[in-house]
Amino acid sequence: MQFVIKAYDGEGMLAKRMEVRPRHLECMIKMSKHVICAGGLLDKDCKMKGSLLVMEFQGREELDEYLAQEPYMLEHVWEKIEIERMNVVIDNGELRSNQMSFN
């Protein structure tokens, strides 16, 4: 299952985000087999205001396990999180062979 995770930082959390970022990136590297793509959401001044992650897990429980140990969650950088299921069709310029059936 693929998921889109939009995580928005709390007000005034940019300094805290930057302090926690090395641990977040370490976590992303450890989770790399689950990461399809990830990056920072930017405000109008091109400053980070949150994160967008497209990740793949066996199910929602596995995603929740990741979130429970994510440094931005543990340090309360992320204030609001939106999670939706996604069907990734093209990955790294290639059509995925394991597409969902919509019949």
N, C-alpha and C positions, 0 to 999 in steps of 0.2 A: 504494500500500500504506500502510495506517495502522499505527502502532506505539504501544504504551503503554510508556513508559520510566519505571521507578521507580528513582530514584537516591538512595542513602542516604549521608549524610555520615559521615565517620570520627569516632571518639570525640573530643570536645573541639574540634570544628571550627567552632562557631558564630561565633566572632570572625573566623576566616579567611573563612567564608562571607560575612559582612557586608562584609568588606574587598573581596572579589572580586565581590560582587553587582552593582555598577554595570557592570562589564565583561560579566558574564553577561547582564544585561538588554539591553545594547547588542547582544550576539550574538543574543538572542531577537528583537529588532526587525529585525535583518538577515535572520533566518531566518523572519520572520513569515508568508511565503507557505506555509511548511511546518507552522506551529503551528496546531493545532485548539484546544487549550487547554493551559494550563500553570499550575503554582502550587507553593507550598511544602508539603511534608508537615510536620505539626506533632506534637510530643510531647504528653504529658499536661498540661504547663504552657503549651501553645500557643507553644512556641519551635520554630523551624524545625529539622528534623532531616534534611531531604532534599527531593527534588523529584519531582513527577509531571508528565510531559509526554505529551500525545497529539499525535503528529506524522504528517505524510504525506510520503512520499518515493516515488520511482520504484522503489526497491528497497533492500535492506539495505546495499548498498555506499554509497549516498548518505547513509543514516543514519550509517554508520561515519565518513564524511568529516566530517559535522557534529560527531560526538563527538570526533574528532581535533583540532578547533579550539575546542571548548567550554571556556571559562575555568575552570569548576568541575572539569573533567577535567585541564586543564593545570596547575592549582594544587593538585591532589590533595585537593580538598574532598570530592568523591564517592569513597567507598570501595567500595561495592557497587552494582552496576547490574543490574537485571532488565529484559529487553526481551521483549515478546510482540507478535505480530501482533494486530490488532484490526480488526473490521468496524464502522466508525462508521455508525450508522443514522440518528440524529438529530443534527444539527449546528445549534447556535444556535436551537433550537426548530423547525427545519425538517427534514422527512424528506429524506434524501439520495437523489438519483436514481440514483447510481452504486453501488448496493448489490451485494455479491457474491451469486452464485447458490450455493445450498447443496444442489442436486439431486444 
